[in-house]
Amino acid sequence: MRTITPLTALTSLASTQQEAGQRLADVVLGLTPASSGSYVDRTRETRSSAESYVPDREERLWTAAEELTSVFTT
């Protein structure tokens, strides 16, 4: 994986760390238009996967995140 993963940055499947950082900064600075809480795919606002809109799944994920991080917040 240490060999294969960096090679994916040479394809359209992934971005380099520098590209990803710049794209994130562009969203934060408002250079990439996106409403608050939206999903941004590289350079544009878009809908996330259908699974992300399932309330029960969201609740289970939130509960799991709280359980996994509770040792750090108590």
N, C-alpha and C positions, 0 to 999 in steps of 0.2 A: 504494500500500500504506500510505503514511503516513496516508491518510484512512480507508481501509477497515478496517485492523487495529484501531485504537482503537474503532471502532464495534462490533466483535464483542464487546467487553466489555459492551455493552448487551444482549446476548442471552445465552442459557444456554450458548452454545458456549465462552465464555471468562470469566475473572475479571479484575477490576482488579488492579493491582499490590498494592494495599492488602489486598484480599481474599485473594490468593494468599499474601502474606506472613503474614497472620493465620492462615491454614489451616496453613501450614508450621510456624509457631510452636506452634499447638495440638497438632500431632503430636509435636514435639520435647518439649513440656512434659507430654505424656501426657493432654492434654484430649481428644484424638481417639484412641480405642483402636486400637492397631495393633501387631502383633508385630514384632520386629526383622527388618529386611530385607523387610518386606512392601511391597506396592504400595498406595498410598493415592490414591483418586480423590476429590478435594475433601474430603469429610468422612467417608469410610468406607473401610475396608480391603476390597480386592477383588482378584481375579486380574488379572494384566496380560495382554497379548495372547498368543495361542498361540505366536507367534514367539519370545517371550522365554523360552520353556521348551525351545528347541531347542539342545542342547549344542554342536553344530558351529557354529551361528550365533553363539552366545555366545563361543566360542573365536576366531572370525574377528574379531568386534568387539573383543575384548580385545587381540588382536594388533595390529589397526589403531590402537587407542588408544595402545598402547605405542610403536608406530613414530612416530605423530604427535607424541607428547610427549617422545620420547627426546632431542631437542635441548635440552630444558629441564631434564633430569635428569642430564646427563652433565657 
